[in-house]
């Protein structure tokens, strides 16, 4: 999977053919898969830092209404928030797709294939679960795996689709097998022959070809070319810095593992932060405020610049002494309108090892 913006995972389910008991069993398996997945997923939760309420990324993915999934704990990268609902009472299941009253044997795949055809109304009403953007980040494959599990559990009643490559499907298949011990079929949308067979009886040739282009996997040759191109781009110094800032720095245990360009950028940032501390007399200000008020100021600062941290980072901040809190105040006072600075400052707040860069 090429990392890019706008990468979606959808899951269409005909809930009229799914009993609550059947969904409970599916949810139990989905929860087991998500809990044991590698890399571990992150969820979105809330935390109070004194009187300030902040959003944080946490390892506990159990929410009151299902599984909350927003990123992974290995790279600390996050996309949009997904909820895999525990019951049909979740609002996700109340979002309806237009369609006629379905008969019991209607295939939801056909309805999905016809969803963008203005001349043919979808013959089936279905609920669209998931549907947000993973941006191709590591938790993308987990979302595909959960969709794969539902599709295999509810053949003809559920289908996972979106920006899914054959490689995504195979990784998801292997991941589910390693956790549940079940060998599931690949998502139908990555198997051209099965996809064509399922749709052929309900669509004319032109509509069938169009649906396969829209739903099917990308051309493997095209995917390989893009992969080679991405590899070449990432081998350049500037591209390596960007890649490390986006995927590596926040959780890297030793800055010596980073590229030279990234280390230099972080060194310059540390120097700028220390200059901020002196210029703004932050150590003296923190001394007057005390730790509790300083932590509130840090929380307000993250809200102001739109920076969400993990629960681990907040745990460390709440245990930090005044010298470290003054440094973090210096970091949060940086101008983070530039992408590189924003990423580097977030890394400083997340990763204590970088503060000694």
N, C-alpha and C positions, 0 to 999 in steps of 0.2 A: 504494500500500500504506500503510495507516494503521499507524503505529508503535505497537506494543502488546506486552504480554507474551503468551507462549504461542503464538507464531507458528511453525509447524512446516513442514518440507519433507521428504517421504518419497520414496523411490524403490524400487518393487517390481520385482524381477528374477527371472525363472525361469532359474536358472543351469543347469538340466539341458539347456536348448536353446542355451547359449552356449559356444562353444569358447574355449579359452585364447587362441588366436590372434586370434579376433574381439575378445575383451576387451582384448588388448594394443593393437589398433588404436584401439578406443574410448578407452582410457586416454591414448594419445598425443595424440588430439584434445582430450580433456578437460584435459590438462595444458597444452596450448598455449592453450586458452581462458582457463584460470585465470591463467596467467603473463602474458597480455597484457590482462587485464581492467582496466577503469577503473571505480571506484577500485581500486587494487591491494589484494589481500587480505592479511590477516595470518594467521600461524600461531602455534601455541603450542609453545614450546621450553623448554629448561632452560639455566641458566647458574650458574656458581659465582662468587660474590663473596667472595674469600678462601675460608674454609671453609664458607660458607653457600650452600646450593643454593636458587635461586629460579626460579619459572616466569616466563617473559617472552614478550612478543608480538614476533614477528619477521617480516621480509619474505620469508624463505626458506620457501616452502610445501612444499618437497620433504621428505617424511619417508621412513623406511626402508620403510614399508608402503603408501605412497600419498601423496595430497595432504592436507595438514593445513590446515583453514580455520576461522577463529574470529572474524574481523571484517575491518575495512578500515583502510588506512593513511591515508586522508584525514581521517576524523573521529576515528580511534582508538577507535571504539566496538566492543564485542565482545559476542557472544552465546555460545551453547554451541558446543562444538568438534565439527566434522564431519571425518570422514576419507572421502575418495573413494579406494577401495582400488585398488592397482595390479594385484593378482591375486586369484583366487578363494580363495587360501590365507589371506586376511585373516580374522580372527575375525568381521567383519561378515557374511561370506558363510556362516558356520556357524550364524547365528541363523535358526532355521527357523520358518516359519509353518505351523500345522496345516492339513492338507488331505489329500485322497485322492491316490492315484497319478494323475498327469495323463496325458492323451493328447497327442499332438504338436500338435494344433491348438487346445487350450484357450487361451482369452484370459485373461491375467493380470488385465486390468481387471475381469473378472467376479468373480474371486476377491477382489480388493480391495473391490469393491462389496458383497460378501457377508460381509466380515470381521467385522461386528458383528451379523450375523443369527444368533441362537441356534438357529433352526429349520432352517437350511440350512448344512451344512458347506461351507467353501470347496472348490471342485473342484480347486484347483491348489496345490501347494507352491511358495512363493516366498521369496526372501531380501529382507529389508527393509533397504536401505541408507539412509544419511543418517539422517533421523528425529529429529534434535535440534531445538532451538529457535533460530531466528535472531532472534527478538523483533522482526522487521520491520526490522532494521537494514540498512544499504546492501548488505552482502554477501548478503542474502536473494536478490536477483535473480541473482547469480552461481550460487547453489545451484540455483535454478530453471533456469538456463541449462545447467548440467551434467546435470540430470535431463532436460531437453528434448533434449539431444544423445543421451543413452542411449535415450530413448523412440523417437526417430526412427531410430536405428541398429538397434533391435531391436523392430520393430512387432509388437504382440501378445505380446511376451515381456517388455517392460519398460514401466512407466508411472510418471510423476512425479505426485504428488498432495500434498494438504495445504492449507495456507492460501495459496492462489495465486489472485490476481485476474487478470482479462484484461490489465490494465496490466502486471502482473509478467511475464506470458507474452509480451507484445509487446516489452517492454524486453529480455527474455532472447533472444528471436528476433532482434532487431536487433543485439544484442551479439555473438551467435554468427556472424551473417552478416558483420559487419564484420571479424571475426578469421579465420574459416575460409573466407569467401566462399561459404557454403552457405545456401540459403534453406530452412529447416526448417519443418515444420508446427507450429502452436501446440500446446501440451499439450492433449490431448484433454479434460481436465477443465475447461478454460476455453472450450470450444466445445460449447455445449449440444446442437446438432443432431448432431454426431459422437458425443458421449457417449451420447445417447439411442439412436442407431443401433447402436452397439457393444453396448449392454446389452439392447436390446429382445428379441432372440431367446432370451435365457437367463433372463429375469426376468418375473414377472407385473406387472400394471400398478401395484399398490400398492408392491411391492418396487422397481420401476423408479423411481417418483416419489421414494421415500425415498432411493434411492441417488443420484439426481441432486441432491437437496437437500443430501446429505452431501458429495458429491464435487465438485459443480459450483461455479462462481465465485459470489461474493456478488452480490446484486442491484445492478446499476450505479446505480440510483436511490438505494438505501440507501447505497452507497459514496460517492456524491456528497454526500449530506446529511452523512455523517460527516466527509468532507473539509472541507466548509464550516464545520462545527462546530469541527473541529480548528484551522482557520485563525483563527476568532474567538477561540478560547481562547489560541492562541499570540500573538495581538496584544496581550493584556493584559501589563502589566509583569512580574508575577510569573511568568507562563507563559513569557515570553521568557527570563527568567533561567534557569529550569529547562531550557528547550530548549538554551540556549547552554552550560550546564554539562554537559549530557549529550552534545551533538553537536558543539560548536564549539570550546570553550575550550582543550582539550588540544593542538590543532594550529593555533590562530589565530596568524598571524605578527605581528600588531600589535594590542595590547589596545584601541587606539582604534576598531577595527572592531566592538567589542562594545557591547552596550546599556549605558545609564547604570547600571541596576540591577546588572548583572553586574560592571561596573568598580568600583562602590562596594563590592560584596561582596568582590572580590579585594583592594581597598585595605585593607579592615578585616582581612582575613586576613593580609596582609603585616605590618600593624601588630601583630597578635596574635603572629605568628611571631617578630618582632623582640623583642617583650616576653618571649616564652619564652626566647629566646637570653640575654637579660640576667638574667632571674630564675633560670634554671637554670645560668647561667655556662657556656653551651655552648661559647663560643669558647675558654675556658680548658681545658675538658675535651677538646675536639678537639685542642688543642695538645699535651696530654699523651698522648693516644692515638696521634696520627699519622694519616695519611690511610688506611692499610690497615685499621686497626682500626675507624676511623670508618665506612668503607664497609661493613664487616661489620655494625656496629650498625645502619646504615640498612637493610641487607638483612633483618636480624632484625626491624626495625620494620615493614617492609612485610608480612612473613609474619604478624606479630601482628595487624595490622589487616586482613588479607586484601586487600592492594592489589597488583595485578600491573602492572608497567610494561613499556614496549617496550624492545627492544634498544637503540634510539637513546637513550632516557633513561639506561639503564645505561652506555652508552658515555660519555655526558657526565658522569655521576657518577664514573666511574672516572678521568676526566681532570680533575676539578674540584680547585681549590685549597682550602685549609683554610677560608677565609672562606665560600665557597659551601657547603662541606660542613656548616659550623656552621648556616647558614641552613636547609639541608635537614633537619638534625637537629631544629631548632625546628619545622619543618613536620610531621615524623613524630611529634612529641610532642603534637600537637593532639588533642583529643577528636574523633574522626571518626565517632562513632556516628550523628550526623545526616547525612542523605543529601547535603544541600548542601555541608557541610563536607568530607565524604569526597570528593565530586567535585572540589571546589575544591583540596584538598590534592593529589590525584592530578594535577590540571592543573599545579600548581606544580612537582611533581617531573618532569613530562613536558616542560614548556614554559618554557625559561629566560627568554623575553621577559616572562612574567608576574611574575617575581620582582622586576621593577622597577616593578610596578603602584603 
